[in-house]
Amino acid sequence: MDVPDLKKKFDSSFKKITHLSELESLEKEYLGGKGILKSLILNLKTLSLEEKQKKGSEINSLKVEIEEKLSQKRTDFETLEIEKKLGSPEDSSLPAVPLSLGRFHPITSILEEVIDLFRELGFHVARGPEIESDENNFGALNIPKDHPARDMHDTFYIKDDPEKKLLRTHTSPVQIRLMREEKPPFRMIAPGKVFRHEAIDSTHSSVFHQIEGLVVGENISFSDLKGTLEMANQKLFGASVRSRFRPSYFPFVEPGAEVDISCTLCKGPAPACPVCKGSGWIELLGAGMVHPNVFKAVHYDPKLWTGFAFGMGIERIAMIRYGIEDMRLFYENHLDFLSQF
Ligand code: DAH
């Protein structure tokens, strides 16, 4: 039989294979030691040199072709065998693999909640850079060089920076940036990260989050400040929460106040309360009426404009809200802590 006929014969038998044992006998028939191809090669001896070369190469390519086809088929059988053993990979009767969904970090949730709350009151969101000038972070906020109030902020200065830039110690510089760009009246909040050179413990971190608020207009008064913050506190901590304004000092406001809320745990002075330590009040944020020197620094006429400002720590709000005693938990990102929120 010549080689093309032999190829046809092989192909037709190959098509009929349905089992590994059939494949193996076909393999033996064609490629085995006493197989068809072997006998063809032995027969070459009887041919002339020219015919030998021609037929020899035909036999060789047929051999390669048969080997490839059989090896592919063998792999198919093996895969089929494995699938049979494992069962179908698409067994629709199996229960679904649960999807593990991510969620917001508690700091992000509180940040978003505070932003939404003030948006409802007509505030817009402003942002400023984390690397600030000395002027925006201190000078224009009525904290001149060598002023003792700078001691309240342990500052990270950028090393060898000719402009003496620093990592902002609070979000208050966004007040300055905004007032330089916009004309009053406006209401804005500025959320973001702030940095202090602090020893880290359960209530201090060198990086934390604040939200600044600033309202400027005509005849803005301290009662506007009180009304706004009382309402915000009730939205954040519950309708029954009371707010207390204590006189305090911040260079960029006058008068300045520290704002406390009634204790959310004991709801009144309880001597052994771990949250308010028996006082009945929790310190929450700083606020006050914008100091005339701040208006002057941004070329606003302090006789024409009045305003109030406030600054609150997001970690602090989250700690009170969720009863968290150690701030470091927010940054360690252990899933057993985070998945509780
Ligand atoms: N910037 C102050 C701080 O980080 C907080 C603050 C107090 C902001 C009073 C204000 C304010 O806007 O009026 O300690």
Residues whose N, C-alpha, C, O or C-beta is under 5 A from the ligand:
A	BS01	DAH	T169 H170 S172 G213 F250 V253 G286 A287 G288 A309 F310 G311
